[in-house]
Amino acid sequence: MSTSVEAEQVLKDLIHDPDELRYVKAFMKIPNKQRQDVPFIPYPVQQRLIDNHSNRDVWVKDSQCGSTSIVSSVMLKRTITHPNTTTVIMAHDEFTTQRLLHRVQVFYDSIHPSLKPEMDHRSAYEKRFPDINSVIYISTARSQVAGRGEPIHNLLFSEAGFYVPEARERIIIPALQRVPPDGWVVIESTPNGQDAILYEEVQRVIAGDSVFKMQTVFWWDNPDNWLPVNTPLAMPDEDRRITDYSEEEEELILAHGLSEDQVRWRRYKIRESGEMFFQEHMESLDSCFLVTGRPFYPPDLTIPMSRECYPAPHTGPQSARMWFDREDKGRYVMGVDPGQGKTTKSVASVWRVWPPPVEDEPYRGPQHVCKISDWIEPITFAPIVRELAEYYNMAFIVLEANSHGVGLVALLRNYPNLYWREDIVSGKKSSVIGWYTSPSTKPFMMQQFKAQLPHLEIRDAELMSQIRGFREEADRLGHMRAVPTTLDDDHDAACLAIIGVTGAILNPNRGFKGGSGFTSWDR
C-alpha cells in the first residue's frame, strides 16, 4: 500500500472514529497563554464533556473552563467532514457570537489545506464550504427572528444564562424544532441568577422533566485555577504556606481534594469578585445561581436547605415522587393547587405532621414526604388526589377553591377529611370547602409558610428552587409584595398544606376539623 493511500485511510479512520477528539488532537491547533499555536490537547474536563455528551446537553460551568472551545472544535469537525451539515452558533450578544465564530476560523485555519474543504465565504456571520454543501452560521439571542429554515445538525447556545427572557419563545424553541433527533444541541453557560433561561432548564433537568442531560464543571475541574506560594497576587499575609484553613475550606478540601494552591486561588478570587465568585466559579448548583433583588424567604435558610435536597428515591401511587413512605400511625396533610393543565401544573404536596411537643420535648416541624406535580386538568386530577390522600392514611386535604380549584372541590366534596374555610381574622369556620386565594389571603398564607420555614424538612430541589425564586417588590402604591420569578405551583401547594398544619400546631387541643368531624392526635 502506498504512503498516500495509507494516509488517506488514516484520515478516513479519524473522521469516522467515535472518539471525535482524536481528529481534533491530530489536526487542530490553539493559541496557548504564551500566544503560541500548539496542538489542541483537551484538558481532562474538556475530554469528559465530550466523552459523556448526549444529543441534547446542558453544561453548567465554571468561567473560562474551555467548554466553548471544545464544543466548537467538535462541531467544526462535524461540519467539514460530513457533507450537507448545518451548524448554528449563538451567544447572548453580537460581539461574543462573532468571537465564537472567529475561534472556529482559527481552528479551521490551523488544519492543513489538504485535510479540509475549501471555504468560499468567510464573514463575521457565516462560513460556507460549497464543495460539500456545509455551512456554519452565527446568530444572537437578541435577534428578532432566528432558527427558521433548513435543518440544523449542530446547535450551540453559548452563555445561555445571559439571554434575554423572550429569547426562549422567539429563538430557542423555534431553533430546537429544526434539529433532527440525531442532531446535537448544547446549552452551555456560567450561571446568572434565578431569572435566567439556564436556571429554568436546570430545574427541569433536576425534576426529571427535561429532554436535556446535564453536566457540571466546578472551578476545581479547571486546571488553570491555582496560585503558587509567593505569588505576587497573594495578600501580604498569605505569601507563604497556608496554615489557617477556614471550616468551609476544610470541607472543600475533604470533599474535593483541593490543594493549597487551589485554596490560595479561591481566596484571591473571592477578594477580587466578592459574592460574584460563587456565580462565576461554581461550587454547587444550589449556590451558583445568585439571586437578584430582595428574596422574600431568607437565603440564610433556603440555601442550606437546598443543599439537603436529593431526587425522590421511591415512587408512590399514580407515579408520585416519594421521599418518605407512609407510617401506620402517621398524620398527613396535603395541599392541592389545581392547574389549568396546559399552561400551569396541578400539584398535590403531602406533609407528615408530628404531634405537638409535650413538656420539654423539642418541636419537630412538618416533613415534606411526597408530591405529584404534572400538567393535569382538574377533572383528571381529582381521582389522583383522592388515591394519594387515601394512601397517606386519609390525609387532611387543603384545596385551593378558586379558579381551577372550583371544579376540583365539586369532585372531591365527599372525601371525609377536607379543610373548611375559616375567616383568617376571627378563625370562625364556614360551610365552604377549601382555601380561597386572593390578594389579601395569599400574603397571610405565605407569612404562615415563612414562619414555619426554619422548622420544615424538605428534600425536594424543585420545591426549594421555587421557594428561593420569590422576590420582594414594591407595587405602584409603594407596598411590598412577594413576586415569583419562576414557576410557583409547588410552592403554593406547600403553602396550602402548611395552612392545614398550623391550625393544629397553634391550637393542639382542636386537632383537625374535617368533613367527617373532629379527629384527635395519636395521644
N, C-alpha and C positions, 0 to 999 in steps of 0.2 A: 504494500500500500504506500502511495507517495505521501510526502510530507504535507502537501496541500490538502489531499483527501483526508489525512489524519486530522489536520487542523479543523477542517470543515466538520468532521464527525464530532470532535471535541466541542465545537461551538454549538452544534445541534443538541448534544447531551446537556450542555449548560443551559440552553434555552428551555429545554423540556424537563429539567431536573426539578422535582418537587421542592427542593431546597433552593428557593429563588435567590437567596443571599449568596450562593456560590457565584452566580453571574455578577452580582454587584461587586463582590470582593475581587473578582478576576479582571473586570473591565472599567470600573468607575473609580474616580479619584475625588478627594475632597480637601479643601484647604485646612491645614492644622492651625494651631494657635500661633505658630511662627510664620504663618501665611505661605506655607509651602504646600504644593499639591502632593498628596500622599494617597496610596491605595485606601479605599473606603473599607476599613475593617471595623465592623459594628462593635459597639460596646455590648457587654452581656445583656443589659436591659433592652437594647435595640434588637438583639438576637431573640430575646424572649418574646417581645411584642409580635415579631413576625412568626416565630415558631408556633405561637398559640393563637394566631389570628383565626377569625371565622369569616363568613361572608358579610356579617353585619357586626361591626366593632365600635365600642365606645371606650376611649382611653382617657382616664383622668390622671393627670400627670404633674410632675414637678416641672418648674420652669427650666428651660434650656437643657432638657434631658436628651435631645436628639430624636424625639419621636417623629417630628415633621420631616426631618432629613431621611430617616429610614423608610417611611411610608412613601414619600415622593420618589425615592430611588427605585423602589419596587414597582410603583405604578408606572414610572418611565420605562422600566424594563419590559413590563407587560405591553405597553403601548407600541414600542419599537420592535418587538419580536413577535407580535400577534397581529396579523392584518385585520383591518376593519374594526379597530379598537378606538373607542372614545373615552377620554379621561377628563374629568372636570375637577378643578381645584378651587376651593372657596375659602375666604377668610372674612374677618369682620369689617375690614376697610380696604380700600383700593391699594394703599401703599403696601400693606402687609401681603395682600394677594399677589401683587406684582413681584415682591421679593421672593415669594414662593416659586413663581414661575421662573424667575431668574436662577434660583437654586437648581431647578430642573435643567435649565440651559447649561449651567456649569457641569452637571453630571453628564449631559449629552456631549458637551464639548470634550470631556475627558476620555470618552470612548474612541478608540482608534477608528478612523474613517472606514476601514474595510469591514467593520463589525456593526455598522449601523446604517439605517436607511437615510437617504438624503432629505434634508429639511428645506422646503421651498418657501416657507412663510414663517418668519420669526419676528413677532411683535411682542409688545408688553401684554397682549391679551390671548395669543394662541400660538401654538407650534404645530405645523402641519407637515405630514410625511406622505406625499402623494403616491409614491411607488407602492405603498402597502395600504393606502386609504385609511390611515390612522391620524388622530389629532388630539392635542391637549388644549383645553380651554381654561380660562380663569373667569371667575365672577366674584361678586362681593355680596355679603348678606344685606347690604343696603340697596341692592338693585331693585328696581320696581318690579321686574319680572325676571325669573331665571328658572332653569330646569324644565323647559318645554321644547320638544323637538325629537331628535333621533335618540336611540337608546344610549345610556351611559353605562360603561362597563366597569369603570373605576371612579369612585366619587369620594373626595376628601373634603370634609368640613373641618377646617383648621381653626383653633381657638373659638370653638362654638359657644363657650361660656360668655363671650363678649358680643354675640349677635344681638341686634335689636329685637324686641319681643315679637314684632309682626313677621319676622323672617320665618318663623315656624310654618305658618299657613301660606305665606306668599312664596317662599323659596324652598324650604327644606322638604316639606311634604310633596309638592309637585316634582321635585328632583328625584325623590325616592321612588316615585311611581315609574320612572324611566329606567331604573336599574333592574335587570333580569335577576332571577333567583340565584344564578351562579356568578353574578357580578359582586364587586367588593365595595362596601361603604365603610368609611372610617370617620367617626366623630371624635376628634381629639382636642383637648384643651386643658389649660390650667383652670382651676375653679374660679368663679367670680360671683359670689353671692347666691342667695336662695331665690332671687327673682329671675334667674337666667334660664335659658333653654337647656343648658347642660344639666343643671340641677334637677330639672323635671325628668329628664331621661334617666339620670342615675337613680332617682327614686323609683321609677318604673322597673328598672333592672332589679333593684333590691326587692321590690314587691313581686317579682316574677311576672310582670305584665308587659315586658318589652321583648321585641324580636332581637335586640342587640345583646351581645356578650361583652362584659366589662373586664378591662384590665386596668390595674392601678400602678403608677410609678411614683414611689415616695422619694423624698430628697436623698435618702441614703442609697438609693439604687443608682444615683448619678455619680460615676467615679470622679468627676471634677469637684465634688463638694467636700473639700477638706482644706485645712490650713496647717502648715507645719509649725513647729515650735520656732520662736524667734522671727516669725513673720512680721513685717512692718505694719500689717493690718490689725494685729492684736492690740488690745488695750495695754497701757503701760504696766499694769499689774498682772498681765497674762502672757508676757513674752517668755514664759518658762513652762515647765510641765504643770498640768492641771492637777490639783490635789483636793479642791473643794467642790466636788460634783454636787449639784442640787438633787433633791429627791426625784424630780422629773427626769433629769439627765440619767440618773442611775436606773430608772425604769426603762428608758430608751436603750441604754447600754445592755441591760439584761434581755430585753425583748428582741433587739435587732443587732446586737453585737457591734455597736458603734465603737470606733477607735477614738483615741484622744484627739487626733487631728480633725475628725468629723465633729466632735463636740465643740472644738475651738471654732470651726467654721460656723456652726449653728449659733454660737454666742455672738459672733461678729455680725451675722446676717440679721439676727433679732435686734441688735443695736442699730443696725443700718435701716431696717424697714419696719420695726415695731410689730404691731399686730398683723400687718400685711404679710409677714413672714409665713404665717400658717396658711395663707392662701396661695402665695407664690411657690412655697416649698412644702408640699403636702406631707403631713404626718399621720392623718387619719381622715376618713370620709366624713366623720361627724364634726370635725373642727375646721375643715378646709373651706367650706362654703360660708365665708364670713357674712354675717347679717348686715343689711343696710337699713338705716332707720332705727327707730327705738323699739326693741322687741316688747311685746305685751307680756309674755311669760319670761321670767328671769333666766338669762343664759347660764348663770352660775348653777342653776338647777338642771336646765334642759340639756346642756352639752354633756355633763357627766351621765345623765340618764340615757342619752343616745349611745354612749359607749357601751352600755349594758345590753344593747339590743342584739338579737340574733334571729335567723329565719325560724318560722314555726316548725318544730320537729315532728308534729303529728297532724293528721287530717281527721276532722270530725264530721258530723252529719252534713250532708249537702256540700261536701268538699270544703268545709270551714277550715280556716287556718287555726290550729290549736297549739297553744304554748303549754297549757296545763289542762289535763283531763278533769272531769268532774270527780268530786268526792262524795261519798254516800250521804253524809250529813251536811254537806256544804250548802251555803246560801249564795244565790247568784242574782245579779241584776243585769238586765240587758237594755242598752239604749239603742233605739232604732231610728235612723234617719233615712226615710224613703227618698229615692231619687227619681228622676224622670225616666231613666233607663237608657237614654241615648246620649245625653249631654252631662248628666250628673249620676253619680253612683248611688246605689242603695247599700246601706251599711247596717249591720247588726253587731254591736260591740258588747261582749259578755265579760262581766267582772265578778270575781269572788269577793264576798263581803264577810268580814270576821266579826264575831260577837264583840260588843263594847267591852273595854278592859274593866277588870274587877280590881279594886283597891290599887296596889302598886304595879299592876301589870302594865307593860308598855303598850301604847296604841299601835295597832297594825293597820295600815291603810289598805284600800281596795287593790286587788290584784287583777290586772287585765289578763284574761285566760284564753280568749278565743274571739274570732271575728269572721264574718262574711262581708266582703266588700267587692261588689261587682256591678256591671251595667245591667240592672234588672228592673223591670217595670213593677209597680206596686202589686198588681194582680197576681203576678208570678212570685213575688217576694213573700207574700203573706204565708203560704204553707211552709216555706223555707224557714221563716222566722219562728213559726209555731213549733216545728220539729226541733229546731235548735234549742228553743226555750224549754221544751219538754225534756230534752236530753239533759239539760243542766238543772235537774230537779225542780221543774216548773218555775223557772226563773221569773222574777218580777220584771215586767216589761214596761219601759217608759217610751211611749211612741211620740214622735213629733206629729201633731194633729192638724197642722195647717198645710197648705199647698198640696204636694203629692201624698201627704200622710192622711188626708181625709178619707180617701178610698181604702187605705190600709186599716184604719180604725174600724171601718164598717166590716171588713173581712175578718178582723180579729176580736170583735166585740165579745164573743162568747168564751174567749180564753179567760180562765178563772183568776189570773193574778196580774191585773193591769194597774197602771198608775192612773189615778183620778185627779183631775186638775184641781189645784188649790190656789187661792189668792196669795201672791208672794209677800204681801204686807201683813194680812191678817192670819194667814195659814188656814183659812176655812176651806173645807172640801166642797166640791161641787159634784154634780151628777154628769159631768162631761169627762170623757176619756181622753187622756193624752196631754202632752205639754204643748202649749201654743207659743211658738217663737215669733217675737215681734221686736221692733226697735227698743222697746222698754224691757222686755224679758230676756233677750239674749245677753245684754251686759250682766244681768244678775246671774244667769246660767254660767257665764264664763268666769265671773268672780268666784262662784262656788267651786268651779273646777280649779281655778288658780289657788284658792285657799287649801285645797286638798293636794295640790301638786307635789309638795315636799314629801307626802306620805304614800304616793302612788307607786305601784310596782308595774312597770311597763317594759316589755321586751320587743315590742313591735316597732321596727325602724320607720315604717311608713307613717304610723300614728305620731311618732316623735317628730318627724320632719314637718308634719302639718302643724303640730303644736309650736314648733320653732318658727313657723312661717308667718305668725301674726305680728303685725306692727301697730304701734300707736300712732294715729294721725289725727290732726285737728279737722273738724268739719268746718263748714263756712261760717258757723257762729263761734268758732274757737273752742268747741267742746271736744275733748279727746275721745276717740273711739278705737276699737280694735278692728283692724282690716286684714283679711287673709292675703298672702302673696302667692299661695299655692292652692291646690285643692284642699277643701276643708271638710269633706263628708265624714271621714273617720274621726276627726276632731269633734264634730258636732254630735255624732253618735256617742262618743265617750262622755261628752258633757251631759248628755241626756241621762246616761247611766249614773253619773255622779249625782245628778239631781235626785234620782231614786235612792241613792245610797245615803246622802247627807241627812235626810229626814230621820232615818233610823239611827244614824250616828249621833245627831244632835238631840234626839228625843228617844233614848233607848227603851223607855217604858212603852212607847207607842208601837214599835215594830213596824211591819209593812202593812199598809192598807191596800188590799187587793179587791178585785171584783167579787171574790167569794167571802170576804170578811177578814177578820184580824188573824194574822199569822205571827206567832211568837218566835223568839230566838230559840236556839237549841237549849239554852239553860236559863 
